[in-house]
Amino acid sequence: MTFEEIQKKAVSEWEALQRSEKPRILVGTATCGRAAGAEAVVAAIYEELSRRNIEAIITQVGCIGLCYAEPLVDIIKPGRPRICYSGVTPEIVSQLIEDYLVNDNPRPDLAMGTVGEESFDGIPRLSDLPILKPQVRIALRDCGHIDPEDIKQYIANDGYSGINRALQMSPEEVIEEIKKSGLRGRGGAGFPTGQKWEFCRGASGDEKYLICNADEGDPGAFMDRSLLESDPHAVLEGMLIGAYAMGTKHGYIYCRAEYPL
């Protein structure tokens, strides 16, 4: 199969998921969610749905950056906006399924906001929260929205389109494109990425290695952890593009031993 055929199939499955006639429940189960009790919440959801004989699609997703509000649970009823609930416990799970899935009361008192352009039943849009309103998400656009372990969901959301385009260019053209983009390292030096790749491609030696530095410059930020857990295929795709541009055949990811996932 060509990439275009794989992508078309993935998009079709993704669109079918969005149109599902079954309720969908998304639970944030990155490290921050698990530390707040998300695994017990997932277990409670399965148990309560089974007890009530309700069919629903449950997806474990990554972090959207609101770690203080975990565990986060989003519920999507067919034809209704996606509603995000914060600080969910196993006890609250029972209330949400009883009140919203069974009795159609979305419980605005427990809701943090709706995901998307629509507000609903007095529940504000999540994007209007002061912490989220000024944000334009690029690298983190899929975090909390796709199953990080499902490659098809990543592909359906333009994943691996970058490496597909890169392979239609020469390595030198890829490097030039990166240079023109103005992409820089996020460390203190802000070194131009395209220039770094150009140096590596021109370096002597038959064997070259690409290393993804997933260690935190600021251990308290957990930015690398969030991306690795919530959208790992984005990291792998970036490594593939860099490896092609620099002419490397081996890649390694270095991360801290403290990262449980």
Secondary structure, 3 states (H helix, E strand, C coil): CCHHHHHHHHHHHHHHHHCCCCCEEEEECCHHHHHCCHHHHHHHHHHHHHHHCCCCEEEEECCCCCHHHCCCEEEECCCCCEEEECCCCHHHHHHHHHHHHHCCCCCCCCEEEEECCCCECCECEHHHCCCCCCCCCCCCCCCCCCCCCCHHHHHHCCCCHHHHHHCCCCHHHHHHHHHHHCCECCCCCCCEHHHHHHHHHHCCCCCCEEEEECCCCCCCCCHHHHHHHHCHHHHHHHHHHHHHHHCCCEEEEECCCCCCC
